[in-house]
Structure formats: structure tokens, C-alpha cells
Amino acid sequence: MDRQPDGELRFRRPDGRLLPEVPPPAAIPADPVQALLARHDAQGLRLHARTAIPGWLGERLNVGWAIDVMHPLAG
């Protein structure tokens, strides 16, 4: 880190290269909840109280099945 003559600080990586400037934060809409709901509607998302509830009931992992499904040569 070094201070410029005008008092501004510049930060460098360990190899001496300057870190890029941080962009300004995105503008926050006047009603962020409505903006988010409008974006979801535009994308066809229908989120509700049970959206994030998994279908897993706590059963043990079937390793053989998981390998068969995820292995690139499974067919």
C-alpha cells in the first residue's frame, strides 16, 4: 500500500501490480422487494414458503446409484 501526494491510498498485490479500483455499489431500488418480485415474475419463478425444502428424508446415500448417475460413462 502506498499513499499518493493527494492522500489517496493505492493497494498492490504481493507481486507489485496495482489492485483495480472497486466499482461503485449498484443502485438500490426505492422498493427492493417489489423489484425482486418483478424480476422473479419476468423469469417465470414461483417462489413460496416450501421452495427450499428438500425432498430428502434422511435416508442413507446409495453410493452405487450415485456413482452410476454421476459417472461420465454411466449409460
Biopython code that builds the backbone (N, CA, C, O; Angstrom):
import numpy as np
from Bio.PDB.StructureBuilder import StructureBuilder

atoms = [
    (1, "MET", "N", (0.853, -1.162, 0.000)),
    (1, "MET", "CA", (0.000, 0.000, 0.000)),
    (1, "MET", "C", (0.905, 1.232, 0.000)),
    (1, "MET", "O", (1.929, 1.265, 0.681)),
    (2, "ASP", "N", (0.515, 2.230, -0.764)),
    (2, "ASP", "CA", (1.241, 3.494, -0.701)),
    (2, "ASP", "C", (0.253, 4.653, -0.780)),
    (2, "ASP", "O", (-0.835, 4.524, -1.341)),
    (3, "ARG", "N", (0.647, 5.769, -0.215)),
    (3, "ARG", "CA", (-0.208, 6.956, -0.204)),
    (3, "ARG", "C", (0.293, 7.907, -1.294)),
    (3, "ARG", "O", (1.487, 8.189, -1.396)),
    (4, "GLN", "N", (-0.634, 8.383, -2.090)),
    (4, "GLN", "CA", (-0.330, 9.322, -3.159)),
    (4, "GLN", "C", (-0.195, 10.732, -2.582)),
    (4, "GLN", "O", (-0.632, 10.984, -1.459)),
    (5, "PRO", "N", (0.409, 11.655, -3.341)),
    (5, "PRO", "CA", (0.565, 13.031, -2.854)),
    (5, "PRO", "C", (-0.763, 13.694, -2.462)),
    (5, "PRO", "O", (-0.795, 14.564, -1.592)),
    (6, "ASP", "N", (-1.863, 13.271, -3.115)),
    (6, "ASP", "CA", (-3.163, 13.861, -2.778)),
    (6, "ASP", "C", (-3.831, 13.162, -1.597)),
    (6, "ASP", "O", (-4.950, 13.523, -1.231)),
    (7, "GLY", "N", (-3.171, 12.166, -0.989)),
    (7, "GLY", "CA", (-3.699, 11.464, 0.163)),
    (7, "GLY", "C", (-4.409, 10.161, -0.181)),
    (7, "GLY", "O", (-4.737, 9.378, 0.711)),
    (8, "GLU", "N", (-4.646, 9.927, -1.453)),
    (8, "GLU", "CA", (-5.326, 8.694, -1.866)),
    (8, "GLU", "C", (-4.414, 7.492, -1.614)),
    (8, "GLU", "O", (-3.196, 7.567, -1.779)),
    (9, "LEU", "N", (-5.040, 6.376, -1.207)),
    (9, "LEU", "CA", (-4.275, 5.154, -0.984)),
    (9, "LEU", "C", (-4.363, 4.264, -2.212)),
    (9, "LEU", "O", (-5.423, 4.137, -2.826)),
    (10, "ARG", "N", (-3.230, 3.645, -2.568)),
    (10, "ARG", "CA", (-3.202, 2.654, -3.642)),
    (10, "ARG", "C", (-2.734, 1.337, -3.041)),
    (10, "ARG", "O", (-1.792, 1.295, -2.250)),
    (11, "PHE", "N", (-3.407, 0.273, -3.431)),
    (11, "PHE", "CA", (-3.084, -1.047, -2.905)),
    (11, "PHE", "C", (-2.488, -1.902, -4.008)),
    (11, "PHE", "O", (-2.918, -1.853, -5.160)),
    (12, "ARG", "N", (-1.489, -2.685, -3.631)),
    (12, "ARG", "CA", (-0.798, -3.525, -4.596)),
    (12, "ARG", "C", (-0.847, -4.984, -4.173)),
    (12, "ARG", "O", (-0.948, -5.316, -2.992)),
    (13, "ARG", "N", (-0.771, -5.837, -5.177)),
    (13, "ARG", "CA", (-0.652, -7.271, -4.931)),
    (13, "ARG", "C", (0.773, -7.546, -4.468)),
    (13, "ARG", "O", (1.643, -6.686, -4.607)),
    (14, "PRO", "N", (1.026, -8.744, -3.913)),
    (14, "PRO", "CA", (2.395, -9.070, -3.485)),
    (14, "PRO", "C", (3.431, -8.945, -4.599)),
    (14, "PRO", "O", (4.602, -8.679, -4.327)),
    (15, "ASP", "N", (3.007, -9.137, -5.864)),
    (15, "ASP", "CA", (3.963, -9.014, -6.969)),
    (15, "ASP", "C", (4.135, -7.574, -7.450)),
    (15, "ASP", "O", (4.865, -7.331, -8.411)),
    (16, "GLY", "N", (3.474, -6.619, -6.798)),
    (16, "GLY", "CA", (3.638, -5.202, -7.122)),
    (16, "GLY", "C", (2.582, -4.630, -8.043)),
    (16, "GLY", "O", (2.500, -3.411, -8.195)),
    (17, "ARG", "N", (1.764, -5.480, -8.667)),
    (17, "ARG", "CA", (0.725, -4.954, -9.565)),
    (17, "ARG", "C", (-0.362, -4.259, -8.752)),
    (17, "ARG", "O", (-0.709, -4.700, -7.657)),
    (18, "LEU", "N", (-0.895, -3.165, -9.300)),
    (18, "LEU", "CA", (-1.960, -2.422, -8.623)),
    (18, "LEU", "C", (-3.250, -3.230, -8.604)),
    (18, "LEU", "O", (-3.606, -3.887, -9.583)),
    (19, "LEU", "N", (-3.939, -3.168, -7.476)),
    (19, "LEU", "CA", (-5.274, -3.754, -7.418)),
    (19, "LEU", "C", (-6.218, -2.808, -8.148)),
    (19, "LEU", "O", (-6.064, -1.590, -8.057)),
    (20, "PRO", "N", (-7.201, -3.355, -8.876)),
    (20, "PRO", "CA", (-8.121, -2.477, -9.609)),
    (20, "PRO", "C", (-9.023, -1.708, -8.650)),
    (20, "PRO", "O", (-9.236, -2.107, -7.506)),
    (21, "GLU", "N", (-9.538, -0.605, -9.149)),
    (21, "GLU", "CA", (-10.475, 0.195, -8.374)),
    (21, "GLU", "C", (-11.739, -0.620, -8.119)),
    (21, "GLU", "O", (-12.131, -1.445, -8.945)),
    (22, "VAL", "N", (-12.359, -0.391, -7.001)),
    (22, "VAL", "CA", (-13.615, -1.062, -6.676)),
    (22, "VAL", "C", (-14.736, -0.282, -7.347)),
    (22, "VAL", "O", (-14.824, 0.936, -7.188)),
    (23, "PRO", "N", (-15.599, -0.975, -8.098)),
    (23, "PRO", "CA", (-16.691, -0.244, -8.747)),
    (23, "PRO", "C", (-17.685, 0.250, -7.703)),
    (23, "PRO", "O", (-17.773, -0.315, -6.613)),
    (24, "PRO", "N", (-18.429, 1.295, -8.026)),
    (24, "PRO", "CA", (-19.428, 1.793, -7.071)),
    (24, "PRO", "C", (-20.507, 0.737, -6.864)),
    (24, "PRO", "O", (-20.770, -0.059, -7.765)),
    (25, "PRO", "N", (-21.133, 0.719, -5.692)),
    (25, "PRO", "CA", (-22.189, -0.269, -5.456)),
    (25, "PRO", "C", (-23.370, -0.031, -6.393)),
    (25, "PRO", "O", (-23.612, 1.090, -6.842)),
    (26, "ALA", "N", (-24.094, -1.101, -6.676)),
    (26, "ALA", "CA", (-25.268, -0.997, -7.540)),
    (26, "ALA", "C", (-26.335, -0.145, -6.850)),
    (26, "ALA", "O", (-26.434, -0.112, -5.623)),
    (27, "ALA", "N", (-27.108, 0.525, -7.657)),
    (27, "ALA", "CA", (-28.194, 1.358, -7.126)),
    (27, "ALA", "C", (-29.251, 0.465, -6.483)),
    (27, "ALA", "O", (-29.568, -0.602, -7.007)),
    (28, "ILE", "N", (-29.788, 0.895, -5.365)),
    (28, "ILE", "CA", (-30.836, 0.148, -4.672)),
    (28, "ILE", "C", (-32.177, 0.763, -5.058)),
    (28, "ILE", "O", (-32.385, 1.964, -4.892)),
    (29, "PRO", "N", (-33.090, -0.070, -5.577)),
    (29, "PRO", "CA", (-34.393, 0.487, -5.960)),
    (29, "PRO", "C", (-35.138, 1.025, -4.748)),
    (29, "PRO", "O", (-34.855, 0.643, -3.613)),
    (30, "ALA", "N", (-36.097, 1.920, -4.999)),
    (30, "ALA", "CA", (-36.879, 2.507, -3.918)),
    (30, "ALA", "C", (-37.617, 1.420, -3.135)),
    (30, "ALA", "O", (-37.724, 1.502, -1.912)),
    (31, "ASP", "N", (-38.123, 0.412, -3.829)),
    (31, "ASP", "CA", (-38.819, -0.706, -3.175)),
    (31, "ASP", "C", (-38.133, -2.001, -3.625)),
    (31, "ASP", "O", (-38.565, -2.617, -4.599)),
    (32, "PRO", "N", (-37.068, -2.421, -2.928)),
    (32, "PRO", "CA", (-36.298, -3.574, -3.380)),
    (32, "PRO", "C", (-37.104, -4.877, -3.407)),
    (32, "PRO", "O", (-36.849, -5.737, -4.250)),
    (33, "VAL", "N", (-38.057, -5.032, -2.509)),
    (33, "VAL", "CA", (-38.863, -6.255, -2.501)),
    (33, "VAL", "C", (-39.694, -6.342, -3.779)),
    (33, "VAL", "O", (-39.735, -7.388, -4.427)),
    (34, "GLN", "N", (-40.350, -5.249, -4.138)),
    (34, "GLN", "CA", (-41.146, -5.255, -5.365)),
    (34, "GLN", "C", (-40.276, -5.446, -6.596)),
    (34, "GLN", "O", (-40.689, -6.113, -7.545)),
    (35, "ALA", "N", (-39.075, -4.870, -6.596)),
    (35, "ALA", "CA", (-38.160, -5.045, -7.723)),
    (35, "ALA", "C", (-37.758, -6.510, -7.861)),
    (35, "ALA", "O", (-37.694, -7.038, -8.972)),
    (36, "LEU", "N", (-37.489, -7.164, -6.739)),
    (36, "LEU", "CA", (-37.122, -8.575, -6.769)),
    (36, "LEU", "C", (-38.301, -9.438, -7.230)),
    (36, "LEU", "O", (-38.122, -10.345, -8.042)),
    (37, "LEU", "N", (-39.485, -9.164, -6.724)),
    (37, "LEU", "CA", (-40.663, -9.917, -7.151)),
    (37, "LEU", "C", (-40.921, -9.739, -8.648)),
    (37, "LEU", "O", (-41.279, -10.696, -9.334)),
    (38, "ALA", "N", (-40.741, -8.527, -9.149)),
    (38, "ALA", "CA", (-40.933, -8.272, -10.581)),
    (38, "ALA", "C", (-39.908, -9.046, -11.407)),
    (38, "ALA", "O", (-40.236, -9.584, -12.464)),
    (39, "ARG", "N", (-38.666, -9.100, -10.924)),
    (39, "ARG", "CA", (-37.635, -9.857, -11.646)),
    (39, "ARG", "C", (-37.973, -11.347, -11.641)),
    (39, "ARG", "O", (-37.803, -12.026, -12.653)),
    (40, "HIS", "N", (-38.447, -11.852, -10.513)),
    (40, "HIS", "CA", (-38.846, -13.265, -10.445)),
    (40, "HIS", "C", (-39.987, -13.546, -11.411)),
    (40, "HIS", "O", (-39.965, -14.548, -12.126)),
    (41, "ASP", "N", (-40.984, -12.667, -11.437)),
    (41, "ASP", "CA", (-42.101, -12.851, -12.366)),
    (41, "ASP", "C", (-41.613, -12.867, -13.812)),
    (41, "ASP", "O", (-42.068, -13.686, -14.610)),
    (42, "ALA", "N", (-40.691, -11.967, -14.153)),
    (42, "ALA", "CA", (-40.166, -11.896, -15.519)),
    (42, "ALA", "C", (-39.420, -13.178, -15.896)),
    (42, "ALA", "O", (-39.391, -13.562, -17.065)),
    (43, "GLN", "N", (-38.818, -13.837, -14.900)),
    (43, "GLN", "CA", (-38.074, -15.068, -15.158)),
    (43, "GLN", "C", (-38.947, -16.314, -15.004)),
    (43, "GLN", "O", (-38.472, -17.433, -15.199)),
    (44, "GLY", "N", (-40.212, -16.126, -14.657)),
    (44, "GLY", "CA", (-41.112, -17.255, -14.501)),
    (44, "GLY", "C", (-40.912, -18.030, -13.207)),
    (44, "GLY", "O", (-41.336, -19.182, -13.105)),
    (45, "LEU", "N", (-40.272, -17.414, -12.215)),
    (45, "LEU", "CA", (-40.041, -18.096, -10.939)),
    (45, "LEU", "C", (-41.272, -17.969, -10.066)),
    (45, "LEU", "O", (-41.887, -16.905, -9.988)),
    (46, "ARG", "N", (-41.623, -19.051, -9.417)),
    (46, "ARG", "CA", (-42.737, -19.045, -8.470)),
    (46, "ARG", "C", (-42.200, -19.536, -7.137)),
    (46, "ARG", "O", (-42.230, -20.734, -6.858)),
    (47, "LEU", "N", (-41.712, -18.623, -6.316)),
    (47, "LEU", "CA", (-41.132, -18.964, -5.024)),
    (47, "LEU", "C", (-42.201, -18.888, -3.948)),
    (47, "LEU", "O", (-43.052, -17.999, -3.962)),
    (48, "HIS", "N", (-42.146, -19.823, -3.021)),
    (48, "HIS", "CA", (-43.107, -19.845, -1.921)),
    (48, "HIS", "C", (-42.414, -20.401, -0.685)),
    (48, "HIS", "O", (-41.218, -20.691, -0.722)),
    (49, "ALA", "N", (-43.152, -20.549, 0.404)),
    (49, "ALA", "CA", (-42.573, -20.941, 1.686)),
    (49, "ALA", "C", (-41.906, -22.313, 1.642)),
    (49, "ALA", "O", (-41.016, -22.578, 2.451)),
    (50, "ARG", "N", (-42.304, -23.188, 0.728)),
    (50, "ARG", "CA", (-41.750, -24.537, 0.679)),
    (50, "ARG", "C", (-40.727, -24.713, -0.444)),
    (50, "ARG", "O", (-40.280, -25.833, -0.691)),
    (51, "THR", "N", (-40.353, -23.644, -1.119)),
    (51, "THR", "CA", (-39.433, -23.740, -2.256)),
    (51, "THR", "C", (-38.113, -24.403, -1.887)),
    (51, "THR", "O", (-37.613, -25.231, -2.649)),
    (52, "ALA", "N", (-37.546, -24.067, -0.755)),
    (52, "ALA", "CA", (-36.213, -24.550, -0.400)),
    (52, "ALA", "C", (-36.231, -25.823, 0.443)),
    (52, "ALA", "O", (-35.182, -26.258, 0.917)),
    (53, "ILE", "N", (-37.401, -26.424, 0.635)),
    (53, "ILE", "CA", (-37.465, -27.651, 1.440)),
    (53, "ILE", "C", (-37.046, -28.827, 0.564)),
    (53, "ILE", "O", (-37.653, -29.069, -0.479)),
    (54, "PRO", "N", (-36.013, -29.560, 0.980)),
    (54, "PRO", "CA", (-35.547, -30.681, 0.157)),
    (54, "PRO", "C", (-36.508, -31.861, 0.234)),
    (54, "PRO", "O", (-37.324, -31.964, 1.150)),
    (55, "GLY", "N", (-36.393, -32.744, -0.746)),
    (55, "GLY", "CA", (-37.197, -33.948, -0.759)),
    (55, "GLY", "C", (-36.529, -35.098, -0.018)),
    (55, "GLY", "O", (-37.099, -36.184, 0.092)),
    (56, "TRP", "N", (-35.341, -34.868, 0.481)),
    (56, "TRP", "CA", (-34.583, -35.907, 1.174)),
    (56, "TRP", "C", (-35.175, -36.140, 2.547)),
    (56, "TRP", "O", (-35.451, -35.187, 3.275)),
    (57, "LEU", "N", (-35.371, -37.388, 2.909)),
    (57, "LEU", "CA", (-35.996, -37.723, 4.190)),
    (57, "LEU", "C", (-35.000, -38.280, 5.200)),
    (57, "LEU", "O", (-35.411, -38.817, 6.228)),
    (58, "GLY", "N", (-33.705, -38.166, 4.933)),
    (58, "GLY", "CA", (-32.701, -38.613, 5.876)),
    (58, "GLY", "C", (-32.173, -40.015, 5.614)),
    (58, "GLY", "O", (-31.368, -40.530, 6.389)),
    (59, "GLU", "N", (-32.621, -40.639, 4.525)),
    (59, "GLU", "CA", (-32.157, -41.990, 4.240)),
    (59, "GLU", "C", (-30.675, -41.992, 3.872)),
    (59, "GLU", "O", (-30.127, -40.956, 3.498)),
    (60, "ARG", "N", (-30.033, -43.142, 3.976)),
    (60, "ARG", "CA", (-28.607, -43.267, 3.675)),
    (60, "ARG", "C", (-28.358, -43.098, 2.186)),
    (60, "ARG", "O", (-29.218, -43.395, 1.357)),
    (61, "LEU", "N", (-27.175, -42.620, 1.866)),
    (61, "LEU", "CA", (-26.781, -42.460, 0.471)),
    (61, "LEU", "C", (-26.572, -43.815, -0.173)),
    (61, "LEU", "O", (-25.873, -44.667, 0.376)),
    (62, "ASN", "N", (-27.175, -44.019, -1.337)),
    (62, "ASN", "CA", (-26.951, -45.223, -2.123)),
    (62, "ASN", "C", (-25.756, -44.926, -3.028)),
    (62, "ASN", "O", (-25.911, -44.367, -4.114)),
    (63, "VAL", "N", (-24.561, -45.306, -2.567)),
    (63, "VAL", "CA", (-23.324, -44.939, -3.258)),
    (63, "VAL", "C", (-23.292, -45.499, -4.677)),
    (63, "VAL", "O", (-22.903, -44.798, -5.611)),
    (64, "GLY", "N", (-23.694, -46.740, -4.842)),
    (64, "GLY", "CA", (-23.688, -47.348, -6.181)),
    (64, "GLY", "C", (-24.558, -46.576, -7.143)),
    (64, "GLY", "O", (-24.156, -46.326, -8.279)),
    (65, "TRP", "N", (-25.744, -46.196, -6.708)),
    (65, "TRP", "CA", (-26.647, -45.420, -7.561)),
    (65, "TRP", "C", (-26.043, -44.061, -7.890)),
    (65, "TRP", "O", (-26.101, -43.614, -9.036)),
    (66, "ALA", "N", (-25.456, -43.394, -6.874)),
    (66, "ALA", "CA", (-24.868, -42.072, -7.086)),
    (66, "ALA", "C", (-23.737, -42.136, -8.112)),
    (66, "ALA", "O", (-23.629, -41.265, -8.976)),
    (67, "ILE", "N", (-22.899, -43.162, -8.017)),
    (67, "ILE", "CA", (-21.802, -43.304, -8.988)),
    (67, "ILE", "C", (-22.363, -43.562, -10.380)),
    (67, "ILE", "O", (-21.898, -42.982, -11.361)),
    (68, "ASP", "N", (-23.368, -44.438, -10.465)),
    (68, "ASP", "CA", (-23.970, -44.720, -11.773)),
    (68, "ASP", "C", (-24.546, -43.458, -12.422)),
    (68, "ASP", "O", (-24.449, -43.276, -13.636)),
    (69, "VAL", "N", (-25.139, -42.601, -11.611)),
    (69, "VAL", "CA", (-25.769, -41.392, -12.143)),
    (69, "VAL", "C", (-24.729, -40.347, -12.534)),
    (69, "VAL", "O", (-24.881, -39.680, -13.558)),
    (70, "MET", "N", (-23.669, -40.194, -11.730)),
    (70, "MET", "CA", (-22.719, -39.100, -11.956)),
    (70, "MET", "C", (-21.520, -39.478, -12.802)),
    (70, "MET", "O", (-20.842, -38.587, -13.313)),
    (71, "HIS", "N", (-21.231, -40.743, -12.972)),
    (71, "HIS", "CA", (-20.039, -41.143, -13.723)),
    (71, "HIS", "C", (-20.248, -40.842, -15.204)),
    (71, "HIS", "O", (-21.311, -41.141, -15.748)),
    (72, "PRO", "N", (-19.247, -40.253, -15.863)),
    (72, "PRO", "CA", (-19.427, -39.860, -17.272)),
    (72, "PRO", "C", (-19.697, -41.042, -18.207)),
    (72, "PRO", "O", (-20.286, -40.844, -19.270)),
    (73, "LEU", "N", (-19.292, -42.249, -17.854)),
    (73, "LEU", "CA", (-19.519, -43.409, -18.732)),
    (73, "LEU", "C", (-20.781, -44.176, -18.370)),
    (73, "LEU", "O", (-21.106, -45.174, -19.014)),
    (74, "ALA", "N", (-21.497, -43.719, -17.345)),
    (74, "ALA", "CA", (-22.745, -44.397, -16.972)),
    (74, "ALA", "C", (-23.737, -44.225, -18.120)),
    (74, "ALA", "O", (-23.855, -43.145, -18.700)),
    (75, "GLY", "N", (-24.407, -45.246, -18.420)),
    (75, "GLY", "CA", (-25.312, -45.092, -19.541)),
    (75, "GLY", "C", (-26.411, -46.050, -19.459)),
    (75, "GLY", "O", (-27.281, -46.066, -20.330)),
]
sb = StructureBuilder()
sb.init_structure("model")
sb.init_model(0)
sb.init_chain("A")
sb.init_seg("    ")
for serial, (resi, resn, name, xyz) in enumerate(atoms, 1):
    if name == "N":
        sb.init_residue(resn, " ", resi, " ")
    sb.init_atom(name, np.array(xyz, "f"), 0.0, 1.0, " ", f" {name:<3s}", serial, name[0])
structure = sb.get_structure()
